[in-house]
């Protein structure tokens, strides 16, 4: 791995509705030089951890910004998953370190008005996906093993250590 890679710590939330569907956003932006195109991959709400911020605080802040949902940090289970990936973000290669939490039984109308200027520019689609839809889809999901990792989360409250996902 190149030594010059910058670290990008992030917190993400597996938002589940009462029907056990997960809320995912469709990433459409390759870099700032290319207008948003078709969905490249689907991923959970969340984002970069600000200096001095814990992963849990980041997760709560990102839910408010990205979907307009105010959550008590204690409502988040986990961390449930940890993911590390070397991948591009807006045209620059990063060493991504992601901490995932789960939020269950969410009944909420997604409100994207609090998104950043960049997120609004990208105009990401969002939708609720069932495990069966994810497993049957030819779309790309992040984490890649989302369809196989979700059933364990759906079985009930998370009490163990975080699982490493790819």
Secondary structure, 3 states (H helix, E strand, C coil): CCCCCEEEEEEEEEEECCCCCEEEEEECCCCCCCCCCCCCEEECEEEECCCCCCHHHHHHHHHHHHHCCCCCHHHCEEEEEEEEEEEEECCEEEEEEEEEEEECCCCCCCCCCCCCHHHHHHCCCEEEECHHHHHHCCCCEECCCHHHHHHHHHCCCCCCCCEEEC
